[in-house]
Amino acid sequence: MTARLLLIALLVLPACGTTFATPAGYAALEPVVGDYAFEAVSPENCRYRIRRLSRGEDSDAAYWEAAITNHLVRTAAYTPVSAADLTTVEGLSGRELLFEATSGGVDYRYWIGFLLDGSRLWLIEAGGVASTFEADLDAVRDAARAIR
C-alpha cells in the first residue's frame, strides 16, 4: 500500500509542475488534507506542510516577512528567533523565519519559509515541541531548498 501511494505521489506531483522533498526522518502523508500541496510528519508528531498561494507581483520578500512576522507576533503570541535568506536548488528565493512560543508550560518552535515564484508564493511551515523539533531543523531546511 505504501509503495502504491509513493508511486502515485511521484506520478502526480511532477504533473502539477512542482516536486517536493520529504524531510529526513519524516513520512509524507497521503492524501493531503485541506489546502496543502504537501504534508509530512515525524514520529514525534512534528509537522512539515507546503501551501501555494497567489500573490501580487508588487509584494516582495520584505513585505511577506513583515506580514508573516506581524501576524504571528500579534495574533499567536510567537516571538521571533531568527531570519535568513532561503534559496532553492532551482533558484527560487525568499526567506526563512524561526519563532518560539510557550503554551501550557511546553516550549514550541515554528519555522516558516516562503519562496517567491512569479505570481505564486510557496509557504513552507514546520514546527513542533522545541525539544524534538530543533533536531529536525536542518532536515526541514534541506527539504525546503529541494523544492523544484
NORRA-V296701 format. One record per backbone hydrogen bond with DSSP energy under -1.0 kcal/mol. NH is the residue of the N-H (numbers start at 1). CO is the residue of the C=O. If there is no record, write none. Layout:
[[NH/CO] [NH/CO]]
This chain:
[[5/1] [6/2] [7/3] [8/4] [9/5] [10/6] [11/7] [12/8] [13/9] [16/12] [17/14] [26/23] [27/41] [29/39] [36/33] [37/50] [38/50] [40/48] [41/27] [42/46] [45/42] [47/127] [48/40] [49/125] [50/38] [51/123] [53/121] [55/119] [59/56] [64/60] [65/61] [66/62] [67/63] [68/64] [69/65] [70/66] [71/67] [72/68] [73/69] [74/70] [75/71] [78/72] [79/100] [81/98] [82/98] [84/96] [86/94] [88/92] [89/145] [91/88] [94/86] [95/114] [96/84] [97/112] [98/82] [99/110] [100/79] [101/108] [103/106] [106/103] [108/101] [109/128] [110/99] [111/126] [112/97] [113/124] [114/95] [115/122] [116/93] [117/120] [120/117] [121/53] [122/115] [123/51] [124/113] [125/49] [126/111] [127/47] [128/109] [130/107] [132/129] [133/129] [134/130] [136/133] [140/136] [141/137] [142/138] [143/139] [144/140] [145/141] [147/144] [148/19]]
